[in-house]
Amino acid sequence: MPVWCCRCSLAAHFRNYSDTETEGEILNSLVQYFGDNLGQNVKAMPLVEETSLLEDSSVTLPVVVIGNGPSGICLSYMLSGYRPYLSSEAIHPNTILHSKLEEARHLSIVDQDLEYLSEGLEGRSSNPVAVLFDTLLHPDADFGYDYPSVLHWKLEQHHYIPHLVLGKGPPGGAWHNMEGSMLTISFGNWMELPGLKFKDWVSSKRRNLKGDRVMPEEIARYYKHYVKVMGLQKNFRENTYITSVSRLYRDQVDNDGQGRNISTQHLQIEKSKFAKRNWEIRGYQRVGDGSHIPFCLFAENVALATGTLDSPGRLEIEGEDFPFVFHSMPEFGAAVSKGKLRGKVDPVLIVGSGLTAADAVLCAYNNNVPVIHVFRRRVTDPDLIFKQLPKKLYPEYHKVYHMMCTQSYSLDSDLLSAYTSFPEHHVLAFKSDMKCILQSISGLKKIFRLSAAVVLIGSHPNLSFLKEQGCYLGHNSSLPITCKGNPVEIDAYTYECVKEANLFALGPLVGDNFVRFLKGGALGVTRCLAIRQKKKKKEQISVEK
């Protein structure tokens, strides 16, 4: 996809966000500049449609969120002033945690010590706030219980922090790209966001609820509806593509371009207040006629909520670009749904040992397409994702895992069977005659004819808008950011990037691939920003005095 943005220098005119400005004034003052050189006349971006970026960015926004999936949605919900409190009738099954919550029942969770509350909790996330928030929203979920949340939510509008959430498509992010998938997914109440039970919403959309399973399309529609019903739409902008996010010093000047005539003392105050580094966010917005409208925004804080599904992982082997080799579940699901593989004698090769690969196995298996399943790990590897999922909640994935263990290849194997696994194997090459070459850990090679291949070995986020592709933010700065191997390194309780102040990351970027855990990122970021906002107001009051 071609990406372009006008390479303009910025006019010096700007003013910082003031607490006295209304939300409407903030959101209606995002200016679009384009021109060639500093000091040239600037033009305002035309107002294209109601959902377009607005035309005045002379204001520096407190927060810009990049990504409008469940991470970005949940963060917007909390930045909009929704606050979680311990319910009056609630008793958490963890007695130690409950006693801590009782100590400050009058305070929202945002205003409490998250490190203190998180202490001693264990869960399927390496981020303590994620485990804490999940424990409050879904007590003892890992033990198969469906206890109600111990929290209730209040909208406290005085806590509103002006922000914009930018996304390529409608709210829901990558879930909208999964609509073509034929698979349902295991689903308890884990996919829902605070304040709107998914089961209540989905029961109003269809009469027959068979078990606890839904289509990805329904999840996408739920997230889109959530933004609307929670009154968050004013903060969301669709069809936006980010081309650069960089630091920028901005100087305080008047709208006429002349510096203020102020005292030396006031100048020092102004300098410390305004001559700080802010973020410049550049990109473009696609509009109805297909054209691109460039934009340039400024923010004190940026939150990265992009997910990690932008760039599918590749084997980097011979023949990987042949048309019979797919790299995403939607591609494969579409091929199956269109009947392209129906009646094929040759098997489909599926590469990978994660949940998406398991989805592909199920998709093929349920449509009577024979499967060769290749993966590098041993079936007893303790890091396999299947070992981290409760059988009761994810029976279909454990069905795949059982086949991986019991139907592995041997010299006596019948490749005409519905499924054959190849543990501790990798693909050496794909050939133009629809064949693939596999190699075992011992070096033994095998050649098979295929009807298609699906490579599902993870994905990388697209952080091309950051310097060094965002690699410098990871635990290992020499490697790309990945959910498992090299997530963004953050402060455990604020989600602020360790290597970049005022830049936050949440969701899969920090290792939280499940929706139930990414909500903790929204809590950590909101608490951090709320504390800083209070500190800023106190400083302003002391200066005025």
Secondary structure as UniProt FT lines:
FT   STRAND          15..16
FT   TURN            19..20
FT   HELIX           23..27
FT   TURN            38..39
FT   TURN            50..51
FT   STRAND          59..66
FT   HELIX           70..79
FT   TURN            80..81
FT   STRAND          82..86
FT   TURN            88..89
FT   HELIX           95..103
FT   TURN            104..106
FT   HELIX           109..111
FT   HELIX           114..118
FT   TURN            119..120
FT   HELIX           128..137
FT   TURN            139..140
FT   HELIX           141..143
FT   STRAND          151..155
FT   HELIX           157..159
FT   STRAND          163..166
FT   TURN            171..172
FT   HELIX           173..178
FT   TURN            179..180
FT   STRAND          185..186
FT   TURN            190..191
FT   TURN            194..195
FT   HELIX           198..203
FT   TURN            204..205
FT   TURN            211..212
FT   STRAND          213..214
FT   HELIX           216..229
FT   TURN            230..231
FT   HELIX           233..235
FT   STRAND          236..237
FT   STRAND          240..249
FT   TURN            255..256
FT   HELIX           264..274
FT   STRAND          277..286
FT   TURN            288..289
FT   STRAND          292..304
FT   STRAND          311..312
FT   TURN            319..321
FT   TURN            323..324
FT   STRAND          325..326
FT   HELIX           329..337
FT   TURN            338..343
FT   STRAND          348..351
FT   HELIX           355..366
FT   TURN            367..368
FT   STRAND          371..375
FT   TURN            379..380
FT   TURN            382..383
FT   HELIX           385..388
FT   TURN            391..393
FT   HELIX           395..406
FT   TURN            411..412
FT   TURN            415..416
FT   STRAND          419..423
FT   STRAND          425..431
FT   TURN            432..434
FT   STRAND          435..440
FT   TURN            441..442
FT   STRAND          445..449
FT   STRAND          452..455
FT   STRAND          459..460
FT   TURN            464..465
FT   HELIX           467..473
FT   TURN            477..478
FT   TURN            492..494
FT   STRAND          496..497
FT   TURN            498..499
FT   TURN            501..502
FT   STRAND          503..505
FT   HELIX           507..510
FT   HELIX           515..544
//
